[in-house]
Amino acid sequence: MSRGEAVPLDINDTGARRPLASRSTGWARWLASRLAASPITPNQISVASLAVAAVGGALIACGGSWLAWLLAALCVQLRLLCNLLDGMVAVEGGKATATGPLFNELPDRIADSLLLVPVGYAAGAPWLGWAAALLAALTAYIRVLGGSLGLAQSFAGVMAKQRRMAVLTAGLVAQAIETWFGDTRYCLLVVGIAIVAGSLATCMTRTAAIARQLTAR
């Protein structure tokens, strides 16, 4: 299955999954199998992603040193790792629960806000962080809306979650480098603008795709 391919939605099952190449890697399978054999549940991993995002958001909000920015970037990647493993432990590990779909979506939406809102404040443009968080939630809403209308969920888009977090990670690393040369936050400002613009474009393309599919019925 290629990145961005539409996936059938079944809200009573974990089948609506974001296509990820990393899911088939040896290290991911090994780690997921170890977690599946432990008492740790997929829902606990989902909550852990929320905790990691909270730490990352705090580092961004209070950051100032190059180390803080790098640690925040690490938290972003750990959040994605949790997002990868909760589904693998649930599906491949056979530990899916009735509340799995709830824990799969809700912590993700909160985690996005915890990471993106502080970016705006750190960049000196609070509105930018709030706009990024709002549009990130809207991209997910449109995806799930398509599924609720009987269509296939589409994870496509120039600023889907994985790409959004990749941009944020790169921006935080760049900000760590920028901090070596002064107390400016231009990298964070550029990241915020890129995420807002990309998320808006993603909302528009996903909405247009849903409209085309409904019209073609």
C-alpha positions as a Markdown table, in Angstrom:
| # | Residue | x | y | z |
|---|---|---|---|---|
| 1 | Met | 0.0 | 0.0 | 0.0 |
| 2 | Ser | 1.5 | 3.3 | -1.0 |
| 3 | Arg | 1.7 | 6.5 | 1.1 |
| 4 | Gly | -1.5 | 8.5 | 0.8 |
| 5 | Glu | -3.6 | 5.7 | -0.5 |
| 6 | Ala | -7.2 | 5.7 | 0.7 |
| 7 | Val | -8.1 | 3.2 | 3.3 |
| 8 | Pro | -11.7 | 1.8 | 4.0 |
| 9 | Leu | -13.2 | 3.1 | 7.2 |
| 10 | Asp | -14.7 | 0.8 | 9.8 |
| 11 | Ile | -15.2 | 2.6 | 13.1 |
| 12 | Asn | -15.6 | -0.7 | 14.9 |
| 13 | Asp | -12.3 | -2.0 | 13.7 |
| 14 | Thr | -8.7 | -0.8 | 13.6 |
| 15 | Gly | -8.6 | -1.3 | 9.8 |
| 16 | Ala | -8.6 | 2.5 | 9.0 |
| 17 | Arg | -4.9 | 2.9 | 9.3 |
| 18 | Arg | -2.4 | 5.4 | 8.0 |
| 19 | Pro | -0.2 | 3.7 | 5.4 |
| 20 | Leu | 3.4 | 3.8 | 6.8 |
| 21 | Ala | 6.4 | 2.2 | 5.3 |
| 22 | Ser | 8.0 | 2.0 | 8.7 |
| 23 | Arg | 5.4 | -0.5 | 9.8 |
| 24 | Ser | 7.1 | -3.2 | 7.7 |
| 25 | Thr | 10.6 | -2.5 | 9.0 |
| 26 | Gly | 12.4 | -5.1 | 11.1 |
| 27 | Trp | 13.0 | -2.8 | 14.1 |
| 28 | Ala | 9.4 | -1.7 | 14.3 |
| 29 | Arg | 8.1 | -5.3 | 14.1 |
| 30 | Trp | 10.6 | -6.3 | 16.8 |
| 31 | Leu | 9.7 | -3.5 | 19.1 |
| 32 | Ala | 6.0 | -4.0 | 18.6 |
| 33 | Ser | 6.3 | -7.8 | 19.3 |
| 34 | Arg | 8.1 | -7.0 | 22.6 |
| 35 | Leu | 5.4 | -4.6 | 23.6 |
| 36 | Ala | 2.7 | -7.0 | 22.6 |
| 37 | Ala | 4.2 | -9.7 | 24.8 |
| 38 | Ser | 4.3 | -7.3 | 27.8 |
| 39 | Pro | 1.4 | -6.1 | 30.0 |
| 40 | Ile | 1.4 | -2.7 | 28.1 |
| 41 | Thr | -1.8 | -2.1 | 26.1 |
| 42 | Pro | -2.2 | -0.1 | 22.9 |
| 43 | Asn | -4.3 | 2.4 | 24.7 |
| 44 | Gln | -1.5 | 3.1 | 27.2 |
| 45 | Ile | 0.9 | 3.6 | 24.3 |
| 46 | Ser | -1.6 | 6.1 | 22.8 |
| 47 | Val | -1.7 | 8.0 | 26.1 |
| 48 | Ala | 2.1 | 7.9 | 26.3 |
| 49 | Ser | 2.2 | 9.8 | 22.9 |
| 50 | Leu | 0.1 | 12.5 | 24.6 |
| 51 | Ala | 2.5 | 12.7 | 27.5 |
| 52 | Val | 5.5 | 13.0 | 25.2 |
| 53 | Ala | 3.8 | 15.7 | 23.2 |
| 54 | Ala | 3.1 | 17.6 | 26.4 |
| 55 | Val | 6.8 | 17.5 | 27.3 |
| 56 | Gly | 7.7 | 18.6 | 23.8 |
| 57 | Gly | 5.2 | 21.5 | 23.9 |
| 58 | Ala | 6.6 | 22.6 | 27.2 |
| 59 | Leu | 10.1 | 22.6 | 25.8 |
| 60 | Ile | 9.0 | 24.7 | 22.9 |
| 61 | Ala | 7.2 | 27.1 | 25.1 |
| 62 | Cys | 10.0 | 27.5 | 27.6 |
| 63 | Gly | 12.9 | 26.9 | 25.1 |
| 64 | Gly | 15.7 | 29.2 | 24.6 |
| 65 | Ser | 18.8 | 26.9 | 24.4 |
| 66 | Trp | 19.9 | 24.8 | 21.5 |
| 67 | Leu | 19.4 | 21.7 | 23.7 |
| 68 | Ala | 15.8 | 22.5 | 24.5 |
| 69 | Trp | 15.0 | 22.7 | 20.7 |
| 70 | Leu | 16.7 | 19.4 | 20.1 |
| 71 | Leu | 14.9 | 17.7 | 22.9 |
| 72 | Ala | 11.6 | 19.1 | 21.6 |
| 73 | Ala | 12.4 | 17.6 | 18.2 |
| 74 | Leu | 13.1 | 14.3 | 19.9 |
| 75 | Cys | 9.7 | 14.5 | 21.6 |
| 76 | Val | 8.0 | 15.0 | 18.2 |
| 77 | Gln | 9.6 | 11.9 | 16.9 |
| 78 | Leu | 8.8 | 9.9 | 20.0 |
| 79 | Arg | 5.2 | 10.9 | 19.6 |
| 80 | Leu | 5.3 | 9.5 | 16.1 |
| 81 | Leu | 6.9 | 6.3 | 17.4 |
| 82 | Cys | 4.1 | 5.9 | 19.9 |
| 83 | Asn | 1.6 | 6.5 | 17.0 |
| 84 | Leu | 3.2 | 3.8 | 15.0 |
| 85 | Leu | 3.5 | 1.2 | 17.8 |
| 86 | Asp | 0.0 | 1.5 | 19.3 |
| 87 | Gly | -1.6 | 0.4 | 16.1 |
| 88 | Met | 1.0 | -2.4 | 15.5 |
| 89 | Val | 0.5 | -3.7 | 19.0 |
| 90 | Ala | -3.3 | -3.6 | 18.6 |
| 91 | Val | -3.5 | -5.2 | 15.1 |
| 92 | Glu | -0.4 | -7.3 | 14.5 |
| 93 | Gly | -0.1 | -8.0 | 18.3 |
| 94 | Gly | -3.7 | -9.0 | 18.6 |
| 95 | Lys | -4.4 | -6.7 | 21.5 |
| 96 | Ala | -7.1 | -4.5 | 19.9 |
| 97 | Thr | -9.9 | -3.3 | 22.2 |
| 98 | Ala | -13.4 | -1.8 | 21.7 |
| 99 | Thr | -12.1 | 1.6 | 22.8 |
| 100 | Gly | -9.0 | 1.4 | 20.5 |
| 101 | Pro | -10.4 | 3.7 | 17.7 |
| 102 | Leu | -11.2 | 6.3 | 20.4 |
| 103 | Phe | -7.7 | 6.2 | 21.8 |
| 104 | Asn | -6.3 | 6.1 | 18.3 |
| 105 | Glu | -7.8 | 9.5 | 17.3 |
| 106 | Leu | -8.4 | 11.6 | 20.4 |
| 107 | Pro | -4.9 | 11.7 | 21.8 |
| 108 | Asp | -3.6 | 12.5 | 18.4 |
| 109 | Arg | -5.7 | 15.6 | 18.1 |
| 110 | Ile | -4.7 | 16.9 | 21.5 |
| 111 | Ala | -1.0 | 16.1 | 20.8 |
| 112 | Asp | -1.1 | 18.2 | 17.7 |
| 113 | Ser | -2.3 | 21.2 | 19.7 |
| 114 | Leu | 0.2 | 20.6 | 22.5 |
| 115 | Leu | 3.1 | 20.8 | 20.0 |
| 116 | Leu | 1.8 | 23.4 | 17.6 |
| 117 | Val | 0.3 | 26.1 | 19.8 |
| 118 | Pro | 3.6 | 26.7 | 21.6 |
| 119 | Val | 5.4 | 27.2 | 18.3 |
| 120 | Gly | 3.4 | 30.4 | 17.7 |
| 121 | Tyr | 4.1 | 31.8 | 21.1 |
| 122 | Ala | 7.8 | 30.9 | 20.8 |
| 123 | Ala | 8.0 | 32.6 | 17.4 |
| 124 | Gly | 6.3 | 35.7 | 18.7 |
| 125 | Ala | 3.1 | 35.1 | 16.8 |
| 126 | Pro | 0.6 | 33.3 | 19.0 |
| 127 | Trp | -2.1 | 33.4 | 16.3 |
| 128 | Leu | 0.1 | 31.3 | 14.1 |
| 129 | Gly | 0.3 | 28.4 | 16.6 |
| 130 | Trp | -3.4 | 28.5 | 17.2 |
| 131 | Ala | -4.1 | 28.5 | 13.4 |
| 132 | Ala | -1.7 | 25.6 | 12.9 |
| 133 | Ala | -3.4 | 23.6 | 15.6 |
| 134 | Leu | -6.9 | 24.4 | 14.3 |
| 135 | Leu | -6.0 | 23.4 | 10.7 |
| 136 | Ala | -4.3 | 20.3 | 11.9 |
| 137 | Ala | -7.5 | 19.2 | 13.7 |
| 138 | Leu | -9.5 | 20.1 | 10.6 |
| 139 | Thr | -7.4 | 17.9 | 8.3 |
| 140 | Ala | -8.3 | 14.9 | 10.6 |
| 141 | Tyr | -11.9 | 16.0 | 10.8 |
| 142 | Ile | -12.3 | 16.1 | 7.0 |
| 143 | Arg | -10.6 | 12.7 | 6.7 |
| 144 | Val | -13.0 | 11.1 | 9.2 |
| 145 | Leu | -15.9 | 13.0 | 7.7 |
| 146 | Gly | -15.2 | 11.3 | 4.4 |
| 147 | Gly | -15.4 | 7.9 | 6.1 |
| 148 | Ser | -18.6 | 8.8 | 7.9 |
| 149 | Leu | -20.1 | 9.5 | 4.4 |
| 150 | Gly | -19.3 | 6.0 | 3.3 |
| 151 | Leu | -16.2 | 6.9 | 1.4 |
| 152 | Ala | -12.6 | 5.7 | 2.0 |
| 153 | Gln | -10.5 | 7.6 | 4.5 |
| 154 | Ser | -7.7 | 9.4 | 2.7 |
| 155 | Phe | -4.5 | 10.2 | 4.5 |
| 156 | Ala | -3.2 | 12.1 | 1.5 |
| 157 | Gly | -2.2 | 15.8 | 1.6 |
| 158 | Val | 0.9 | 18.0 | 1.4 |
| 159 | Met | 0.7 | 18.5 | 5.2 |
| 160 | Ala | -0.8 | 15.2 | 6.5 |
| 161 | Lys | 0.3 | 14.3 | 10.0 |
| 162 | Gln | 3.6 | 12.6 | 9.2 |
| 163 | Arg | 4.7 | 15.4 | 7.0 |
| 164 | Arg | 3.5 | 18.0 | 9.4 |
| 165 | Met | 5.6 | 16.5 | 12.2 |
| 166 | Ala | 8.6 | 16.1 | 9.8 |
| 167 | Val | 8.4 | 19.8 | 9.1 |
| 168 | Leu | 8.2 | 20.6 | 12.8 |
| 169 | Thr | 11.1 | 18.3 | 13.6 |
| 170 | Ala | 13.3 | 19.9 | 10.9 |
| 171 | Gly | 12.3 | 23.4 | 12.1 |
| 172 | Leu | 13.2 | 22.6 | 15.7 |
| 173 | Val | 16.6 | 21.3 | 14.6 |
| 174 | Ala | 17.1 | 24.4 | 12.5 |
| 175 | Gln | 16.1 | 26.6 | 15.4 |
| 176 | Ala | 18.7 | 24.9 | 17.5 |
| 177 | Ile | 21.3 | 25.8 | 14.9 |
| 178 | Glu | 19.9 | 29.4 | 14.7 |
| 179 | Thr | 20.2 | 29.7 | 18.5 |
| 180 | Trp | 24.0 | 29.3 | 18.2 |
| 181 | Phe | 24.1 | 32.6 | 16.2 |
| 182 | Gly | 21.6 | 34.7 | 18.2 |
| 183 | Asp | 18.4 | 35.0 | 20.0 |
| 184 | Thr | 16.1 | 35.1 | 17.0 |
| 185 | Arg | 13.3 | 32.7 | 16.1 |
| 186 | Tyr | 13.0 | 32.9 | 12.4 |
| 187 | Cys | 13.1 | 29.2 | 11.9 |
| 188 | Leu | 10.1 | 28.7 | 14.1 |
| 189 | Leu | 8.2 | 31.5 | 12.3 |
| 190 | Val | 8.9 | 29.8 | 8.9 |
| 191 | Val | 7.8 | 26.4 | 10.3 |
| 192 | Gly | 4.6 | 27.9 | 11.6 |
| 193 | Ile | 3.7 | 29.5 | 8.3 |
| 194 | Ala | 4.6 | 26.4 | 6.4 |
| 195 | Ile | 2.4 | 24.2 | 8.5 |
| 196 | Val | -0.5 | 26.6 | 8.3 |
| 197 | Ala | -0.3 | 27.0 | 4.6 |
| 198 | Gly | 0.2 | 23.3 | 4.0 |
| 199 | Ser | -2.6 | 22.3 | 6.3 |
| 200 | Leu | -4.9 | 24.7 | 4.6 |
| 201 | Ala | -4.0 | 23.2 | 1.3 |
| 202 | Thr | -4.5 | 19.7 | 2.7 |
| 203 | Cys | -8.0 | 20.6 | 3.9 |
| 204 | Met | -8.9 | 22.0 | 0.5 |
| 205 | Thr | -7.6 | 19.0 | -1.5 |
| 206 | Arg | -9.3 | 16.5 | 0.9 |
| 207 | Thr | -12.6 | 18.4 | 0.7 |
| 208 | Ala | -12.4 | 18.6 | -3.0 |
| 209 | Ala | -11.7 | 14.8 | -3.3 |
| 210 | Ile | -14.7 | 14.0 | -1.1 |
| 211 | Ala | -17.0 | 16.3 | -3.2 |
| 212 | Arg | -15.8 | 14.6 | -6.4 |
| 213 | Gln | -16.5 | 11.1 | -5.0 |
| 214 | Leu | -20.0 | 12.1 | -3.7 |
| 215 | Thr | -20.8 | 13.6 | -7.1 |
| 216 | Ala | -19.6 | 10.5 | -8.9 |
| 217 | Arg | -22.0 | 8.2 | -6.9 |
